[in-house]
Amino acid sequence: MKGKNQKDLKEENTSTVLRLVRDNPQISRIDVVRLTNLAPPTVSRIIAFLINSNVISEVRGNSKSVGRKPFYLTFEGTNFKVLSVEISYTYVRFAVIDLNGKIHKSSAVATSTSINNKELKALISKNAEEYLSKYEDIFAFGISSPGRVDPKNTLIISVPNLKNIKNFSFDTISSTFGKPVFVSNDANAEALAEMYFGMGKDVDDFLLLHIGFGIGGGVVLNKKLYAGNFGVSGEIGHISVDKDFGLECDCGNRGCVELYANLNKILNEIGKATNRTNLTIEEAYEILKNENDIALKVVHEKGEIIGNMLVSVVNLVSPKRIIISGPITTIANFIIPSIKTTLNERSFYGFGKNIEIISSKLKENAGLIGAMSIVLEEFLEHPYEFIDQKES
């Protein structure tokens, strides 16, 4: 097996130091040396490069002890802004977000499920031009999309329920604006957002469960997103709960769980049970908060369906935590108990009782922060590519 060349080793070491500084605010140089086992001169060269590139800073800390005050390193993510694009089934959202997760400006455009490649390209290009005219320091685009995505070739291959989006390439958008574009499945993007900014920061392994128009999953193992192959990973919404007689899904499967327990299905059944039409998530929350037995029975049944699907997932990857994301978070506290009960009863030797199930705190911004987090992950992994591009 061939060893790493000097360039690869240099980037790997720089990435290691950068991640350490980013994840440990106010870390010192001596701590970096101790935790990385890199030689002090190597650490000094890397830190000098990152400081000169405005990626990190070094400031004197406060200390009550006698003697010299310590110096601490800090990741300067505010110096790097991303145009985040969140594609959904009924809207496309845009935002300028820096690598520290601060949202500087955001907007949304309503769309329909009949949108096609040409219309989506025109919509993204128009808004990108407007944002770049106001934020010239945007250095990359991050795209979050439902469906099957090819990150390597920056393609949206296909999206169930958006039949006119096929093999959508971001190459032209990238060349038009002179910015690198990074794309990921929406649930994977939200998993990165949770890992860097949300409820996944303090665990090595977790499952992101997105429940909205559909159901999706993002798997983080040992602090790394499992991206899978062929543009597919974490598609837990297409686990069949009735493969023989179930409803036909746009994905080609039959009886997919998302056909029975997506948010629209939950709202429709609560509305039907309480004689309401076009029920909103906020209205459903009020009904559930008032302990309406019929509505609570609906979410209990949906929680059981989701829990039964999750049994297979947790038996395979045994995550420490399950983080529920997407529009469902408004009523997540009402559905989590039945998911927990099902996992406790049906997981392998009952180990499911040790898995935490919690709701995301990123709320409606999870998708946008996720789109930025796609770029952040690449930035931390390949810092030289971005720094060279930004300085050119």
N, C-alpha and C positions, 0 to 999 in steps of 0.2 A: 504494500500500500504506500502510495506516494505521500511524502510529508507536505506540510503547508509551506507555500512560498512566503517570501518576506512581506509582500504586499498583503496577503491574506492574514498573516499573523499580526501585522500592524493594525489592520482594521478590526480584527477580533479583540485585540488588547484595548484599543480605543473604545470599542463598543462596551467591553466589560467595565471599564472605568466610568464611562458615561452613564450606563445603567445604574451603577452603584451610587453615583452622585445624585442622579435623578430620584432614586428610590429612598435615599437617606439624606434628607435636608440637614445641612450643617455638619456634614462629615468632614474630617480633617485629612490632610495628605497622608499622615502616618497611618490613619485608619484604612485608607485606600491601599497602601502598601501591604498592611497586615492582612486584609481581607481578600486581596487578589493574588498574593504571593509573587507579584511582579517586582522586579528590581527597582529600587528607589530612583535611579536615573531614568528608567523607562517611564515610570509614573510621572516624573517631573516633566519629561518631554511631552507626554500626552496632555497633561494638565495645561502646560504652556500653550500648546496648539489650540486647545478648546477655549482657553481664556482669550487668546488673540482672535479667535473666530466668533467671539461673543456668545458662545454656547453655554459656558459656565462662568461664574465669577468667584472671586475669593475675597472675603471680608473678615475683618477682625471681630471676633465675638466678644460678648460680655462675660466677664468672670470676676468673682469676688475674691478669688485667691490671689496671693502675692506673686509677683513675677510677670513675665510676658503674657499678654492676652493671646489666646489661641486664634488661628485663622480657620475659617470654615468655607467649604465649597458649596455652591448652590447652582442648580440647573436654571438657566435663564430662558425658559420656554416662551416667555412673552416676546422675545425677539424674533420668533418664527410663527408666522400666521398661515393658516390653511383655509381654503375655501371648501367647506363641507357641503355635500349634496346628499340629501336623504330622499331616495325614491320610494314612494309607497304606492298603494293601489288607487288612492283618490287624491293624492297631492304630491308635490315635490317641494321640499324645504331646502333653503340655502342659509348658510351662516359663515361668518368669518370667526374662526376660533384659533387662539394661539395654542402652543404645545403644552401650556400649563392648564388648559381646559377652560379658559375664560372666553365667553361668547361676547364678541364686540358688536355684532349686528346680525339680525336674522330676518328671514321673510319666508312666506309660503305661497305657492301657486296651486290652486285647485285644478285637478285633472280628472280624466275619466278612464275607465278600464279599456276603452277603445283606442287609447293613445298608441301611435306607431313610432317607428324608429326616427323618421324624419321630424315628426313633431317634438319628440323628446330631445333630439339633438338641437333643434332651434330654441327650445325652452331653456336648456342648460346654457347654450352659447350666449343667449341674450342676457341672462342673469349674471353669467360669469363676466361678461363685458362691463356690466354696470358695477359689479363689486370691485373689479380690478381698477376701474377708473377712480374709485375712492380709497382703495387699499392697494397701493402699488407694491407693498412689501409681501403680498401673498406669494409664497414660493412653491406651493403644490396644491393639487386638488385631491380630496378624499371622497369617494363615492360609496354609499351604502345602498344596496338594492336587494329586494326579495328575489327568490328564485335561484336558478343555477348560474353561477358566476365563474369565470376563468380569470383569476387575479394575474396570472403570469402574462397573459395576452391582453389584459384590460378589456375583457368582453363580458357583457351580460348575455349568456347563451339563450336562456328562455326563462319566462316567469309564468307560473300557473296563475290563471285569472287575468293576465295581460297578454292576450293571444297575439297581439300585433307587435310585440317586442321580441325580436329574434336576432341573435348574433349581433347585438348592438356594440359597436367598437368605439372606444374613446380615443383612438389614434388621431383622428382629425381634430378633435377638440384640444388634445395635447399639443399638436403641432401648431394649431392656430394661435394659441395663447402662450406658447413657449414654456409650458409648465408640465412637470411630470404628473401623471394621473394614476391613482391607486384605487382599486375597486375591490369590494368584498361583499359577501352575502350579509344581509342586514343583521341576522342573529349573531354571526361571527363578529361583526363590527361592534355590536352591543356588548359582546363578551369581552372584547378588548377594552371598551369603555369602562366596564365594571372592574376589570383587572387593574387599570391604571387610576381610575377616579372614583370607583364605586364600592360596592359591597364585596368585591373580590380581591381587594388590596391585601388583606391579611391572611389569605389562604392560598395554598399552592395549587389545589385542584377544585374546580367547581363546574357546574352545568348552568348555562344561561338558558332559561326557558322563556321564549318570546311568545306571547299570546295576543293576537290582534285579528286582522282579517284572516290570517292563517296561524299556524303554530310552527315555530322553528326552534332550533337549538344551537348553542355554541359551546364547545367543550374546551376547557383549559386544563391542561395536565402539566404539573411541575412548572407552573408559571409560563407555559407556552400554549398558544392557541393551536389546537389540532385542526389543521386545514384540510386534511384528507387528500384525495386524488380526484381527477376528472371534474374539478369544479363542484364537488359534492362533499359535504360533511355536515353532521349535526341535523340532518333533515328528519327529525323525530316526528314532525307533524304528518309525515307520510308513512309512519308505521301503521299497519292495518289492524283494525280492531274487528273487522268482519270481511275477510278476504273472499268469501264465497258469495254472499248475498248483499254485501254492503253497497253504499252509493258509489258511483263511478267518479273518480277524481280526474282533474285536468292533467295530473302528472302521469296518468296511464295506469295507476293502481286502482284498486277497489277497496272501499271501506277505510280510507285514511282517517286517522283520529281527528285531524283538523276539520273534517266535514261535520263532526258531531259535537265538537267542544271549542270551536273558535269563538271569538267575542260576539260576532253578529248572531251566531246561533244561541248563545247564552242570553243576549238581550232580547231576541225574538221570543224565546220561550218564557222569559220572565214577563215580557209584555203580554203575551197570550194568556199566561196564568193570572195576570192582574188586570186584564181588560184594558191594556194600554197599547197604543200604536206608535211606531217610530220612537221607541224608548231610547233615551240617551244614557250614556254611562253614568252621568251625574244623577239622573232620575233613578236609575237602578240602585245606585249607592244609597239614596234616601229610603227607598223601599226596603232594602236589606237592613239598613240601620234601624228601621222601625220594627224589625223582627217579624216581617211578613212570612208566615210559615210556608206558604206555597212557593214564594220566591227563594227562600232558603233551601227548600227541597230541590229546586232546579239547580242551584249552584253546587249543592251537595252531590247530586247525580253527575254533574259535569266534572267535579273534582275527582270522583271515583273513576270516571273514564280516563282522565288525564293521569291519575295515579297508577292505573293498571298499565298504561303505556309506559310510564316511567319505571315500573318494576324491571322491565327488560333492559332499559338504559342503565339504571344504577347497578344492576347485577353485572353489567359488562364493565363499566368504568369506575364504579364506587366513588363518586365525588364526595368531598367533604361538605359541600354546600350546594343547594339549588337556588338560583336567583331568578325570581319571576320578573319579567320585563314586558314592555309594550303597554298598550292602552288598558289592558286588564288590571294594571296596578291599582287603579282607583277602587276596585272591589276585591283586590287580591286577598285581603284579610278574611273575607268570607268564604273563599274557595280553598285556601291553604289547609285548614283543618282536615277536610275530607281527603285531600291529597296525602297528607301526613299519615292519616289512619290507614289508607290503602297501602302505602309503602311499608308501614310498620307490620301490617298483617301478611303481606305477600312477598316481600323481598327475601332474598336468600338468608335463611336462619334469622330473619328479623333484623338484620343489620341496618335496615332502612331507618330504624328509630334513632340512629346516631347521625343521620344526615339532617343538617339544618335546611329549612325551607323559608326563605325570606323574600321580601319585595324590594325591588330596586328603588333607590332614592334619587336616581337621575331623572325619573318621571318622563315628561314629554320630550326632554332633550337627549334622551339616551341614544336615539338614532343619529342625531347631528354630532354629538360628542364621539359616537362610535365611528362615524366617517372620518373625523379628525384623527382618532386613535389608530386607524389604519396607517396613516402617514407617520404618526409618532412611532409606531412599532418599526417601520422601515427606517426612520431617522435614527433610532437607537441602534438598530442592527447594522446600518451602513452609513455612518455619519459622514465619511469623506465624500460620498457621492452628492449628498445634499449641500454640504458646506462649499464644495467646489462649484456646484451649480449656482448657489446663492451669491458667491463672490465673483462669478464670471460676468 
